[in-house]
Amino acid sequence: MNRMNKTIMDAFTFRHACKKFDPAKIIPQNDFDTILQVARLSPSSFGFEPWKLVVLQDKTIQKKLFPFAWGARNSLNGASHFIVLLARKKVDTSYDSAYITHIMNDIQKLPEDSMSARREMFKNFQQNDFKLLENDRALFDWASKQTYIVLANMLTAAALLGIDSCPIEGFNQEAVNRLFAEENVFDSEHFGVSLMAGFGYRAEAPHHEKSRQALDDLILWK
């Protein structure tokens, strides 16, 4: 195993869902900025980036979140940084939305003829290939799945930097969305909560070694 391979494997061995963070240890700004840049550079379907990240620093809102997010309590009690990953709703992700036009025009800087062709391809993908236009939830779930790519990259980057993390799905989605809307954390017409994550430094070593299936049980060679 060469040095690069070992660095990667060491990071994935180090990473675990941290259940107890040390509240006295704060992630250096430069390291946290790197984690956020990794999120920004993550891939997305058609390059449309159907997400937004909230770095939730407001302690009052964190306290209100506590009853609705049982999986987040350990992170809220000690993580250096707490992130909420939002997925865009149908108003932004439908092939004919203003947001998709903005991405193609202002971010990807496509010429008009390329934009038209790409929009038609995206329409066919949504309408026929993945059948995402049948209901609003289908499009939200499509966007939400992509936030997991962002989170996975952030978890890996953190591990490479020796920073612990905990991905979080343990929350009441409806109650959390309502709370964040009431607190003006985000525009609920355009976004919904997909998942959360805490980042910081472990207060104690993991209690158990990683348990994973053998590679031969996971991989099919055809």
SVG drawing of the C-alpha trace seen along z (x, -y; Angstrom):
<svg xmlns="http://www.w3.org/2000/svg" viewBox="-48 -35 52 47">
<polyline fill="none" stroke="black" stroke-width="0.4" points="0.0,0.0 1.5,-3.3 1.4,-6.4 -1.6,-8.0 -3.6,-4.8 -2.6,-4.5 -3.6,-8.2 -7.1,-7.5 -7.6,-4.3 -6.3,-5.8 -8.9,-8.6 -11.8,-6.2 -10.7,-4.1 -10.4,-7.2 -13.9,-8.5 -16.8,-7.4 -20.1,-8.8 -18.9,-10.8 -21.2,-10.4 -19.4,-12.7 -17.7,-15.8 -15.2,-17.9 -16.9,-21.3 -13.5,-22.9 -12.0,-22.1 -12.9,-24.4 -12.1,-23.7 -9.5,-26.2 -11.2,-28.5 -8.9,-27.5 -9.8,-23.8 -13.5,-24.5 -13.3,-26.7 -11.7,-23.8 -14.6,-21.5 -17.0,-24.1 -15.1,-24.5 -15.2,-20.7 -19.0,-21.0 -19.0,-23.8 -17.0,-21.7 -19.1,-18.5 -20.8,-17.1 -24.5,-17.3 -26.9,-16.0 -26.5,-18.3 -24.4,-20.5 -27.5,-22.3 -26.4,-22.2 -29.9,-21.7 -28.9,-22.5 -27.8,-25.1 -25.9,-24.7 -26.8,-26.5 -24.0,-26.8 -26.3,-27.0 -24.5,-29.1 -27.5,-30.6 -27.6,-28.9 -31.3,-29.9 -32.3,-28.1 -30.1,-25.2 -31.9,-24.9 -35.3,-25.0 -34.1,-22.3 -33.2,-19.9 -36.6,-18.4 -37.2,-17.6 -33.8,-16.2 -32.9,-13.3 -30.1,-12.3 -28.5,-15.7 -28.4,-16.1 -24.8,-14.8 -23.6,-17.2 -25.6,-20.1 -24.0,-19.5 -20.4,-19.8 -19.6,-19.9 -17.6,-22.8 -19.8,-23.4 -23.3,-22.3 -24.5,-22.2 -28.0,-21.8 -28.1,-20.6 -31.1,-21.9 -32.6,-20.5 -34.4,-22.7 -38.0,-22.2 -39.9,-21.8 -40.2,-25.6 -36.4,-25.6 -35.7,-22.2 -38.3,-21.8 -36.7,-22.0 -38.4,-25.3 -37.7,-27.1 -36.0,-30.5 -33.3,-28.8 -32.3,-26.3 -32.1,-29.2 -29.9,-31.2 -27.5,-28.3 -27.2,-27.7 -27.0,-31.4 -25.0,-32.9 -23.0,-30.0 -22.4,-27.7 -22.5,-30.6 -24.0,-28.6 -24.9,-30.2 -28.6,-30.4 -28.7,-27.5 -26.8,-25.3 -29.2,-26.3 -32.2,-25.3 -30.7,-21.9 -29.7,-21.3 -33.1,-22.3 -34.8,-19.9 -32.5,-17.1 -33.2,-17.9 -36.9,-17.9 -36.7,-14.5 -34.7,-13.2 -37.2,-14.5 -40.3,-13.6 -39.4,-10.2 -36.1,-8.8 -36.7,-9.3 -40.3,-10.4 -39.7,-13.2 -42.6,-15.4 -45.3,-13.2 -45.4,-14.9 -43.5,-17.5 -42.0,-15.0 -40.3,-13.1 -38.3,-16.2 -37.5,-17.1 -36.2,-13.6 -34.1,-13.8 -32.5,-17.0 -32.2,-15.6 -30.3,-12.5 -27.7,-14.8 -27.0,-16.5 -25.7,-13.1 -22.9,-13.5 -22.1,-16.8 -22.1,-15.4 -20.0,-12.4 -17.3,-14.6 -17.4,-16.9 -17.1,-13.9 -14.1,-12.6 -12.4,-16.0 -12.9,-16.3 -11.4,-12.9 -8.3,-13.8 -7.9,-16.8 -8.2,-14.8 -11.6,-16.3 -14.5,-14.2 -18.1,-14.3 -21.5,-12.8 -24.1,-12.6 -27.6,-13.0 -31.0,-11.8 -32.5,-11.4 -35.1,-14.2 -38.7,-14.9 -38.6,-16.5 -41.9,-18.3 -41.3,-19.8 -37.8,-20.9 -38.9,-22.5 -41.6,-24.3 -39.2,-25.5 -36.7,-26.8 -39.4,-28.6 -40.6,-30.3 -37.1,-31.3 -36.4,-32.6 -33.5,-30.2 -34.4,-29.7 -37.2,-30.3 -39.5,-27.3 -41.1,-27.9 -37.8,-27.0 -36.0,-24.7 -36.6,-21.8 -34.2,-20.1 -32.5,-17.1 -30.1,-16.1 -27.7,-17.5 -24.1,-17.0 -21.9,-17.9 -18.2,-18.6 -15.6,-18.8 -13.2,-16.7 -14.0,-13.5 -14.1,-13.6 -13.3,-9.8 -12.2,-7.0 -14.9,-5.0 -16.3,-2.2 -16.3,0.3 -14.3,1.1 -15.9,0.6 -18.3,3.4 -18.7,3.7 -19.5,6.5 -16.7,8.2 -15.8,6.7 -16.7,9.9 -20.2,9.6 -20.7,6.1 -19.1,6.3 -20.5,8.0 -18.0,8.5 -19.9,9.3"/>
</svg>
